[in-house]
Amino acid sequence: MSKAPKKPATLGGTADETEASFYEALQTGDIDRLMACWADEDDVVCIHPGSPRLVGLGAVRAAFDAVLSHGGVRIQMESLRKIESMTSAVHSVRERIDILTNEGSIDAYAIATNVYFKTAQGWRMVAHHVTAGGANESDDISDPPHVLH
């Protein structure tokens, strides 16, 4: 597949700003803005809940075209954990998604891992992996902090 065309870099100078643009594009249904968040690399990866691994910008764009075919996604970031370095960042995001059903609106949760690299065009996403969370997503389970005496 051919690579999706990129807009000129208009994203901010941090992985956080690229992530904010990505989620805003999901909410507004703006596929071009969403794809501008991705690195221009052959091996970018996207995995949606229950779906196969998508590799490459063409496959990623086709999947998001389908997701956004009825407009934006009502999604909010509930919690963010991150590990960052000079040229890469890994964000673990708890997402709350408002889903419209025949019975009305319900909240669903998902956990996303977003990986960003600092490229010549700025911070860009290279991987987005989402797994379904529970109906009532709880707080994180974590180890107690280690204290040095």
C-alpha atoms as a printed R data frame, in Angstrom:
    type eleno elety resid chain resno       x      y      z
1   ATOM     1    CA   MET     A     1   0.000  0.000  0.000
2   ATOM     2    CA   SER     A     2   1.145  3.531 -0.557
3   ATOM     3    CA   LYS     A     3   1.912  5.776  2.349
4   ATOM     4    CA   ALA     A     4  -0.765  8.212  3.444
5   ATOM     5    CA   PRO     A     5   0.164 11.816  2.620
6   ATOM     6    CA   LYS     A     6   1.378 13.901  5.548
7   ATOM     7    CA   LYS     A     7   0.523 17.472  6.393
8   ATOM     8    CA   PRO     A     8   3.392 19.766  7.260
9   ATOM     9    CA   ALA     A     9   4.453 19.450 10.877
10  ATOM    10    CA   THR     A    10   2.047 21.563 12.919
11  ATOM    11    CA   LEU     A    11   2.221 19.507 16.083
12  ATOM    12    CA   GLY     A    12   3.738 20.735 19.294
13  ATOM    13    CA   GLY     A    13   7.165 20.123 20.625
14  ATOM    14    CA   THR     A    14   6.351 17.284 23.044
15  ATOM    15    CA   ALA     A    15   4.930 13.789 22.987
16  ATOM    16    CA   ASP     A    16   2.126 15.093 25.243
17  ATOM    17    CA   GLU     A    17   1.111 17.638 22.598
18  ATOM    18    CA   THR     A    18   1.127 15.001 19.852
19  ATOM    19    CA   GLU     A    19  -1.016 12.761 22.047
20  ATOM    20    CA   ALA     A    20  -3.461 15.596 22.726
21  ATOM    21    CA   SER     A    21  -3.745 16.210 18.981
22  ATOM    22    CA   PHE     A    22  -4.339 12.482 18.374
23  ATOM    23    CA   TYR     A    23  -7.207 12.302 20.892
24  ATOM    24    CA   GLU     A    24  -8.718 15.591 19.684
25  ATOM    25    CA   ALA     A    25  -8.663 14.214 16.125
26  ATOM    26    CA   LEU     A    26 -10.491 11.081 17.344
27  ATOM    27    CA   GLN     A    27 -13.126 13.237 19.035
28  ATOM    28    CA   THR     A    28 -13.679 15.460 16.006
29  ATOM    29    CA   GLY     A    29 -13.406 12.688 13.416
30  ATOM    30    CA   ASP     A    30 -10.513 14.417 11.623
31  ATOM    31    CA   ILE     A    31  -8.648 11.586  9.868
32  ATOM    32    CA   ASP     A    32  -6.009 13.887  8.326
33  ATOM    33    CA   ARG     A    33  -5.134 15.426 11.697
34  ATOM    34    CA   LEU     A    34  -5.069 11.954 13.262
35  ATOM    35    CA   MET     A    35  -2.723 10.585 10.603
36  ATOM    36    CA   ALA     A    36  -0.440 13.640 10.939
37  ATOM    37    CA   CYS     A    37   0.322 12.348 14.452
38  ATOM    38    CA   TRP     A    38   1.903  9.175 13.033
39  ATOM    39    CA   ALA     A    39   5.558  8.805 12.042
40  ATOM    40    CA   ASP     A    40   6.262  8.418  8.356
41  ATOM    41    CA   GLU     A    41   7.646  4.899  8.800
42  ATOM    42    CA   ASP     A    42   6.815  1.602  7.077
43  ATOM    43    CA   ASP     A    43   6.638 -0.326 10.348
44  ATOM    44    CA   VAL     A    44   4.239  1.758 12.468
45  ATOM    45    CA   VAL     A    45   1.899 -0.565 14.375
46  ATOM    46    CA   CYS     A    46  -1.702 -0.253 15.541
47  ATOM    47    CA   ILE     A    47  -3.750 -2.854 17.417
48  ATOM    48    CA   HIS     A    48  -7.409 -2.288 18.283
49  ATOM    49    CA   PRO     A    49  -9.285 -4.559 20.738
50  ATOM    50    CA   GLY     A    50 -10.031 -7.922 19.133
51  ATOM    51    CA   SER     A    51  -8.329 -6.953 15.880
52  ATOM    52    CA   PRO     A    52  -5.168 -8.160 14.152
53  ATOM    53    CA   ARG     A    53  -1.957 -6.147 14.214
54  ATOM    54    CA   LEU     A    54  -1.995 -3.436 11.557
55  ATOM    55    CA   VAL     A    55   1.400 -2.573 10.092
56  ATOM    56    CA   GLY     A    56   2.043  0.474  7.916
57  ATOM    57    CA   LEU     A    57   0.319  3.801  7.431
58  ATOM    58    CA   GLY     A    58  -2.118  2.508  4.804
59  ATOM    59    CA   ALA     A    59  -3.476 -0.206  7.103
60  ATOM    60    CA   VAL     A    60  -3.608  2.187 10.070
61  ATOM    61    CA   ARG     A    61  -5.483  4.810  8.049
62  ATOM    62    CA   ALA     A    62  -7.998  2.255  6.732
63  ATOM    63    CA   ALA     A    63  -8.754  1.098 10.286
64  ATOM    64    CA   PHE     A    64  -9.254  4.641 11.573
65  ATOM    65    CA   ASP     A    65 -11.350  5.515  8.507
66  ATOM    66    CA   ALA     A    66 -13.688  2.687  9.576
67  ATOM    67    CA   VAL     A    67 -13.691  3.816 13.230
68  ATOM    68    CA   LEU     A    68 -14.483  7.406 12.212
69  ATOM    69    CA   SER     A    69 -16.976  6.545  9.445
70  ATOM    70    CA   HIS     A    70 -19.888  7.789 11.600
71  ATOM    71    CA   GLY     A    71 -18.080 10.806 13.048
72  ATOM    72    CA   GLY     A    72 -15.881 11.371 16.045
73  ATOM    73    CA   VAL     A    73 -15.389  9.051 18.983
74  ATOM    74    CA   ARG     A    74 -16.532 10.270 22.386
75  ATOM    75    CA   ILE     A    75 -13.351  9.480 24.293
76  ATOM    76    CA   GLN     A    76 -11.646 10.988 27.325
77  ATOM    77    CA   MET     A    77  -8.261 10.300 28.849
78  ATOM    78    CA   GLU     A    78  -8.860  9.280 32.465
79  ATOM    79    CA   SER     A    79  -5.349  8.481 33.615
80  ATOM    80    CA   LEU     A    80  -1.893  8.744 32.115
81  ATOM    81    CA   ARG     A    81   1.322  7.000 33.123
82  ATOM    82    CA   LYS     A    82   4.440  7.699 31.097
83  ATOM    83    CA   ILE     A    83   8.080  6.852 30.666
84  ATOM    84    CA   GLU     A    84  10.068  9.377 28.645
85  ATOM    85    CA   SER     A    85  13.583  9.815 27.341
86  ATOM    86    CA   MET     A    86  15.250 12.307 25.028
87  ATOM    87    CA   THR     A    87  13.968 10.634 21.842
88  ATOM    88    CA   SER     A    88  11.129  8.303 22.857
89  ATOM    89    CA   ALA     A    89   8.106  8.188 25.124
90  ATOM    90    CA   VAL     A    90   5.743  5.399 26.166
91  ATOM    91    CA   HIS     A    91   2.335  6.469 27.470
92  ATOM    92    CA   SER     A    92  -0.163  4.152 29.154
93  ATOM    93    CA   VAL     A    93  -3.595  5.769 28.967
94  ATOM    94    CA   ARG     A    94  -6.849  4.720 30.591
95  ATOM    95    CA   GLU     A    95  -9.563  5.802 28.162
96  ATOM    96    CA   ARG     A    96 -13.235  6.330 28.978
97  ATOM    97    CA   ILE     A    97 -15.331  5.871 25.856
98  ATOM    98    CA   ASP     A    98 -18.961  6.987 25.666
99  ATOM    99    CA   ILE     A    99 -20.811  4.411 23.553
100 ATOM   100    CA   LEU     A   100 -24.310  5.034 22.246
101 ATOM   101    CA   THR     A   101 -26.465  1.876 22.403
102 ATOM   102    CA   ASN     A   102 -30.159  1.178 21.827
103 ATOM   103    CA   GLU     A   103 -30.601  1.518 25.587
104 ATOM   104    CA   GLY     A   104 -28.774  4.852 25.710
105 ATOM   105    CA   SER     A   105 -25.278  6.022 26.410
106 ATOM   106    CA   ILE     A   106 -22.900  3.831 28.427
107 ATOM   107    CA   ASP     A   107 -19.289  4.231 29.474
108 ATOM   108    CA   ALA     A   108 -16.709  1.657 28.476
109 ATOM   109    CA   TYR     A   109 -13.040  1.627 29.335
110 ATOM   110    CA   ALA     A   110  -9.922  0.738 27.403
111 ATOM   111    CA   ILE     A   111  -6.222  0.769 28.150
112 ATOM   112    CA   ALA     A   112  -3.989  2.160 25.410
113 ATOM   113    CA   THR     A   113  -0.230  2.045 25.072
114 ATOM   114    CA   ASN     A   114   1.017  4.847 22.825
115 ATOM   115    CA   VAL     A   115   4.660  4.951 21.754
116 ATOM   116    CA   TYR     A   116   6.222  8.141 20.396
117 ATOM   117    CA   PHE     A   117   9.587  8.845 18.774
118 ATOM   118    CA   LYS     A   118  11.162 12.224 18.258
119 ATOM   119    CA   THR     A   119  11.606 12.550 14.498
120 ATOM   120    CA   ALA     A   120  12.800 15.290 12.158
121 ATOM   121    CA   GLN     A   121   9.117 16.347 11.925
122 ATOM   122    CA   GLY     A   122   8.681 16.429 15.709
123 ATOM   123    CA   TRP     A   123   7.198 13.864 18.097
124 ATOM   124    CA   ARG     A   124   5.238 11.220 16.197
125 ATOM   125    CA   MET     A   125   3.368  8.071 17.151
126 ATOM   126    CA   VAL     A   126   4.926  4.774 16.082
127 ATOM   127    CA   ALA     A   127   2.624  2.377 17.968
128 ATOM   128    CA   HIS     A   128  -0.917  2.468 19.370
129 ATOM   129    CA   HIS     A   129  -2.127 -0.678 21.154
130 ATOM   130    CA   VAL     A   130  -5.545 -0.739 22.806
131 ATOM   131    CA   THR     A   131  -7.126 -3.447 24.924
132 ATOM   132    CA   ALA     A   132 -10.631 -3.480 26.346
133 ATOM   133    CA   GLY     A   133 -10.926 -2.575 30.014
134 ATOM   134    CA   GLY     A   134 -13.662 -3.545 32.419
135 ATOM   135    CA   ALA     A   135 -17.140 -2.033 32.564
136 ATOM   136    CA   ASN     A   136 -16.111 -0.174 35.721
137 ATOM   137    CA   GLU     A   137 -12.407  0.415 35.351
138 ATOM   138    CA   SER     A   138 -10.704  0.549 38.730
139 ATOM   139    CA   ASP     A   139  -7.597  2.304 39.889
140 ATOM   140    CA   ASP     A   140  -4.210  1.015 38.834
141 ATOM   141    CA   ILE     A   141  -2.705 -1.935 40.630
142 ATOM   142    CA   SER     A   142   0.882 -1.119 41.457
143 ATOM   143    CA   ASP     A   143   3.730 -2.171 43.688
144 ATOM   144    CA   PRO     A   144   4.247 -0.238 46.915
145 ATOM   145    CA   PRO     A   145   7.032  2.312 46.587
146 ATOM   146    CA   HIS     A   146  10.508  1.159 47.523
147 ATOM   147    CA   VAL     A   147  12.055  3.273 50.269
148 ATOM   148    CA   LEU     A   148  15.800  3.414 50.769
149 ATOM   149    CA   HIS     A   149  16.962  3.951 54.344
